[in-house]
């Protein structure tokens, strides 16, 4: 009999309070998703290239798990509190009929555990499905067919999900069971009388609003204009001021909302307008701090989701090849490497094989007075032209000596970056023979250089110099073309005047990081032999995976097969996979946790708003009975309640959107959030916006339907319909 009672009550509770059960399922699913990250295909794939970074990321997951556990504990406690309040009369009747309090608490715990088990089953299934969707989505972004997806189930994630969820659920039930045990029968039957609402004084409420607006304004100003001051410490000040401002604003606004109700008294007979506004005012005024906290959570959720979405939006540009050309770079004995790469087993994987030779230019034999070697390069004319090409403010700082040193940055003008690089590198520049660079140009379909004996080309690393245009450098090309027309030489090497070829396409010299130089001189082969410092000479063999093989099998599979063959050879090598894996790791690490925490905050805020509204409606249910006695129809009361739901969700959401817009604008300005003109921008941004809206709509509809059911359960006068 007791077990049937527990089963029947648990089933009825789930049916009558969908939001409560959905909260439990969401908690379980969120636990599983974060704990199963290590089993996702993309993480297993990245472990092969970024094992240390992946291990560090996975080491942070328990912290995120405990953080989520902490937040969801209070959410579940709040949800269980609502469940207890909703059934207080039922529990009072059990006690009147002779049930002992110990048995009643045991019943409450047993019902909670039964519901928890069902929530665990549903949450793990949903969490497992979402984890697979996330893994497939990332695999799709990497490239369809690149990673062979296999359905995986993390046993450890299931175990820790069960342990963590049951732990916080049992603690919440124990706390509420203790409260139930200490309550008297009359308190359960008649509930506690609501305290009289303190709406304060008009001047005090206006002061609260003004203080809130001032605090929010100062917080917005700090975020927009002093975002990175004091190493970002002011950001915490802005966050504190923003939270206080939100609390003050909500407190004053909720109590002053009655003015709008007063102005609408003339329309009080139409659609219960005054009743709707009074109910909403009481809900906000009585729970202003709670409403403010939900607004803050929604603000953080929007910012975090935007940050995670921008990382995904920037994924394509992060891993799309710009300057990168080669798939593999092999270093070792010149002849042995060539022999291996042209062997029968490697030929299917090798295309555009090219020998890259590089080394530094030697110095003159003479020494300066301070015993420093003398450079063979003299370039005062080119330096002067680059200074003249600078914007006026930079030119004045440089000529007046105010500019101390050079910093290579994407924010700098092109001429300043070039000037800084040449000031450092031109004393003993790197040399690349023309034949090596012609091999690179051939691979990208460009014409060979065909340099004259007294002609060179300047090479600049497009990645380190943040070059947008790989085919030319507008400022430098204008200077070189002008000098060519005027027949002037801008540089000399070993007292020989040298012409500089303009418009040289720039690409990465190797597959990843084995050569990290800012600039080099591309010189005729004979000049390379004459000017090379033989002690600095290094050679590399570069090649790409054949395009035909990529079309048939994708890029990753043949690359990994070629990598395995190179590993068995014993030669030192690097591959584009390392750069690809590094960029992919940044995307996964940057988007996964921020999106997870962002949606967690959003779910918590929506659930708190929903349960708070339902709690208030439960406490004021008698007012709807009174309305029916005054002649109000059920349809009118439901319409009034629906408007209350809309206002309850819109108020914190509206302020949150303003605060989040300020935060996002500041993060974009300071390149914390990077959104480029990308084809994926609008569909992904629209998708995430729709997801946020859908979550709000789902919660709003669930609250409205639950409230409709509560109205239907009230005792009505005959013929009120």
ZIRANOR-V853824 format. One record per helix or strand. SS is the DSSP state (a for helix, b for strand). FROM is the first residue (numbers start at 0). LEN is the number of residues. If there is no record, write none. Layout:
ss from len
SS FROM LEN
SS FROM LEN
This chain:
ss from len
a 1 15
a 17 18
a 36 3
a 40 6
a 50 36
a 87 9
a 100 42
a 154 28
a 184 6
a 201 24
a 228 28
a 257 6
a 264 3
a 272 14
a 287 26
a 314 5
b 327 4
a 333 8
a 343 4
b 350 11
b 366 1
b 372 1
b 376 2
a 379 9
a 391 8
a 413 15
b 429 4
a 433 10
b 454 6
a 473 13
b 490 3
b 495 6
b 518 5
a 524 7
b 531 1
a 533 3
b 537 7
a 546 7
a 554 15
b 571 4
a 575 44
a 620 9
a 633 36
a 678 35
